[in-house]
Amino acid sequence: MGVKVVEIKPDPRHRSRWTITLEDGSQFNLDENLMVKHGLRVGVEIDTDAVHEVAREDELHRAKNYAFDLLVCRDYTARQMSKKLASKGFSIEAINTTIDALKKKGYIKDERYARNWVSSRLRNNPRGRSLLKAELLRRGIDKSTVDRVLDEIDESTEYQAALRAAKAQVRKHYSKLNKVVARRKLYGFLTRRGFELELVKKVIDEVLEEREE
């Protein structure tokens, strides 16, 4: 059996949302477009199942809108977006449905996120493969995707990134150190950033050789 809608009034906190009051005293909040879609107005009867379905549809609508607002600013991995949606109190069903929809439309693509992350790191804040891998895994990207993206990094690009980082470190912090101490400091600096030992040695040799010239 249905219950009548006895009052519909705008939600003062949210534009384009309305508070609907039923004759049993219960209330629910709904997007204006969904209210029109379902023909809700004062005097209309709506049954309990329909109320739940409308509420479910509204939650999904809000979850998608929130996700789109976030994606305007930057890319997110599927895991990152899931956490953001969960922090706003959305249900597991709404979160999973939203993530699936975003993936299908290409708004969330972990492989693209990983490529952009690696490119940005190598350009602005150089990291070696092992540290890049750890960072991407922490962001919820699966291992096979991470490995595939990291395999695309050519040795020259990684070498030049390490070289830039090492030169900047020498210029800012190690310029007055003797060669032995500078070598030790650079070794620690580059290995902590995830660069492999063979590459580290080559970079240090080049940097210190240039410093002696």
C-alpha positions as CSV (number, residue, x, y, z in Angstrom):
1,M,0.0,0.0,0.0
2,G,1.2,3.4,-0.9
3,V,1.6,6.6,1.2
4,K,0.8,10.1,0.0
5,V,3.3,12.9,-0.6
6,V,2.1,15.7,1.6
7,E,4.8,18.3,1.3
8,I,7.7,19.1,-1.1
9,K,10.0,22.0,-0.3
10,P,13.5,23.0,-1.5
11,D,16.5,22.0,0.5
12,P,18.1,25.2,1.7
13,R,21.5,23.6,1.9
14,H,21.6,22.1,-1.6
15,R,20.6,23.8,-4.8
16,S,18.4,21.6,-7.0
17,R,17.5,19.2,-4.2
18,W,14.1,18.9,-2.5
19,T,12.9,17.4,0.8
20,I,9.8,15.2,0.3
21,T,7.5,14.5,3.3
22,L,5.1,11.6,3.3
23,E,1.9,11.3,5.2
24,D,3.4,8.8,7.7
25,G,5.9,11.6,8.7
26,S,8.9,10.1,7.0
27,Q,11.1,12.3,4.8
28,F,13.7,11.8,2.1
29,N,15.9,14.2,0.1
30,L,15.9,14.0,-3.7
31,D,17.5,15.6,-6.8
32,E,15.1,17.8,-8.7
33,N,15.6,15.8,-12.0
34,L,14.8,12.5,-10.3
35,M,11.7,14.0,-8.7
36,V,10.4,15.1,-12.1
37,K,11.4,11.8,-13.6
38,H,9.4,9.8,-11.1
39,G,6.4,12.2,-11.2
40,L,6.6,13.0,-7.5
41,R,4.3,15.9,-6.4
42,V,2.0,16.6,-3.5
43,G,-0.9,14.2,-3.5
44,V,0.8,11.4,-5.3
45,E,0.9,8.0,-3.7
46,I,4.2,6.1,-3.6
47,D,4.8,2.6,-2.1
48,T,7.7,1.6,0.2
49,D,9.6,-0.3,-2.5
50,A,9.4,2.7,-4.8
51,V,10.8,5.0,-2.1
52,H,13.8,2.7,-1.6
53,E,14.4,2.5,-5.3
54,V,14.2,6.2,-5.7
55,A,16.6,6.7,-2.8
56,R,19.0,4.1,-4.3
57,E,18.9,6.0,-7.6
58,D,19.5,9.3,-5.9
59,E,22.5,8.0,-4.0
60,L,24.0,6.7,-7.2
61,H,23.4,10.1,-8.8
62,R,25.1,11.9,-6.0
63,A,28.0,9.5,-6.0
64,K,28.6,10.0,-9.7
65,N,28.4,13.8,-9.4
66,Y,30.9,13.8,-6.5
67,A,33.3,11.6,-8.5
68,F,33.1,13.9,-11.5
69,D,33.8,16.9,-9.3
70,L,36.9,15.2,-8.1
71,L,38.1,14.1,-11.5
72,V,37.9,17.7,-12.8
73,C,40.9,18.5,-10.6
74,R,43.1,15.4,-11.2
75,D,43.1,11.7,-12.1
76,Y,42.3,9.0,-9.5
77,T,42.9,5.3,-9.4
78,A,39.9,3.1,-8.8
79,R,41.0,2.4,-5.3
80,Q,41.6,6.1,-4.5
81,M,38.1,7.0,-5.8
82,S,36.6,4.2,-3.8
83,K,38.1,5.6,-0.7
84,K,36.9,9.1,-1.5
85,L,33.4,7.9,-2.0
86,A,33.4,5.8,1.1
87,S,34.6,8.7,3.2
88,K,31.4,10.5,2.1
89,G,29.3,7.7,3.4
90,F,28.2,6.2,0.1
91,S,27.1,2.5,0.2
92,I,29.3,-0.3,-1.3
93,E,26.7,-0.7,-4.0
94,A,26.8,2.9,-5.0
95,I,30.6,3.0,-4.9
96,N,31.0,-0.2,-7.0
97,T,28.4,0.9,-9.6
98,T,30.0,4.4,-9.9
99,I,33.5,3.0,-10.3
100,D,32.3,0.5,-13.0
101,A,30.5,3.4,-14.9
102,L,33.6,5.6,-14.7
103,K,35.8,2.8,-16.0
104,K,33.5,2.0,-18.9
105,K,33.5,5.7,-20.0
106,G,37.3,6.0,-19.6
107,Y,37.2,8.5,-16.8
108,I,39.1,6.2,-14.5
109,K,41.9,4.2,-16.1
110,D,44.6,2.9,-13.8
111,E,47.1,2.3,-16.6
112,R,46.8,5.9,-17.8
113,Y,47.2,7.1,-14.2
114,A,50.3,5.0,-13.8
115,R,51.9,6.4,-17.0
116,N,51.2,10.0,-16.0
117,W,52.5,9.3,-12.5
118,V,55.7,7.9,-13.8
119,S,56.2,10.6,-16.3
120,S,55.6,13.3,-13.7
121,R,58.0,11.7,-11.2
122,L,60.8,11.2,-13.7
123,R,60.4,14.8,-14.9
124,N,59.9,16.7,-11.6
125,N,60.9,14.5,-8.6
126,P,63.0,11.6,-10.0
127,R,62.5,8.1,-8.6
128,G,63.9,4.7,-9.6
129,R,61.9,1.8,-10.8
130,S,61.6,0.1,-7.4
131,L,60.3,3.2,-5.6
132,L,58.0,4.0,-8.5
133,K,56.6,0.5,-8.2
134,A,56.0,0.8,-4.5
135,E,54.3,4.1,-4.9
136,L,51.9,2.8,-7.6
137,L,51.1,-0.3,-5.7
138,R,50.2,1.8,-2.7
139,R,47.7,3.6,-4.9
140,G,45.9,0.4,-5.7
141,I,47.2,-0.3,-9.1
142,D,47.6,-4.0,-9.8
143,K,51.1,-5.5,-10.1
144,S,50.7,-6.5,-13.8
145,T,49.7,-3.0,-14.8
146,V,52.6,-1.5,-12.8
147,D,55.1,-3.8,-14.3
148,R,53.9,-3.1,-17.8
149,V,54.1,0.6,-17.4
150,L,57.6,0.4,-15.8
151,D,58.8,-1.8,-18.6
152,E,58.1,1.2,-20.9
153,I,60.8,3.3,-19.2
154,D,63.9,3.3,-21.4
155,E,67.3,3.2,-19.7
156,S,68.4,6.6,-21.0
157,T,65.3,8.4,-19.5
158,E,65.9,6.8,-16.1
159,Y,69.6,7.6,-16.3
160,Q,69.0,11.3,-17.2
161,A,66.4,11.6,-14.4
162,A,68.9,10.2,-11.8
163,L,71.6,12.5,-13.2
164,R,69.5,15.6,-12.8
165,A,68.6,14.6,-9.2
166,A,72.2,13.9,-8.3
167,K,73.5,17.2,-9.9
168,A,70.8,19.2,-8.0
169,Q,71.7,17.5,-4.7
170,V,75.4,18.2,-5.2
171,R,74.7,21.8,-6.1
172,K,72.5,22.4,-3.1
173,H,74.1,20.3,-0.4
174,Y,77.3,18.6,-1.3
175,S,79.3,21.2,-3.2
176,K,81.8,21.7,-0.4
177,L,82.3,18.1,0.6
178,N,85.4,16.1,-0.4
179,K,85.0,13.4,-3.1
180,V,84.8,10.5,-0.7
181,V,82.1,12.0,1.5
182,A,80.2,13.3,-1.5
183,R,80.2,9.8,-3.1
184,R,78.9,8.2,0.0
185,K,76.2,10.8,0.4
186,L,75.1,10.5,-3.3
187,Y,75.0,6.7,-3.0
188,G,72.6,6.9,-0.1
189,F,70.5,9.6,-1.8
190,L,70.1,7.7,-5.1
191,T,69.5,4.3,-3.6
192,R,66.9,5.6,-1.2
193,R,65.1,7.0,-4.3
194,G,64.9,3.5,-5.8
195,F,67.6,3.6,-8.4
196,E,69.5,0.4,-9.2
197,L,73.1,0.0,-8.0
198,E,74.7,-0.1,-11.5
199,L,72.9,3.0,-12.6
200,V,73.8,4.8,-9.3
201,K,77.5,4.1,-9.7
202,K,77.5,5.4,-13.3
203,V,75.7,8.6,-12.3
204,I,78.0,9.2,-9.3
205,D,81.1,8.8,-11.5
206,E,79.8,11.3,-14.0
207,V,78.6,13.9,-11.5
208,L,81.9,13.8,-9.5
209,E,84.0,13.8,-12.6
210,E,82.2,17.0,-13.8
211,R,82.7,18.5,-10.4
212,E,86.4,18.1,-10.6
213,E,86.7,19.8,-14.0
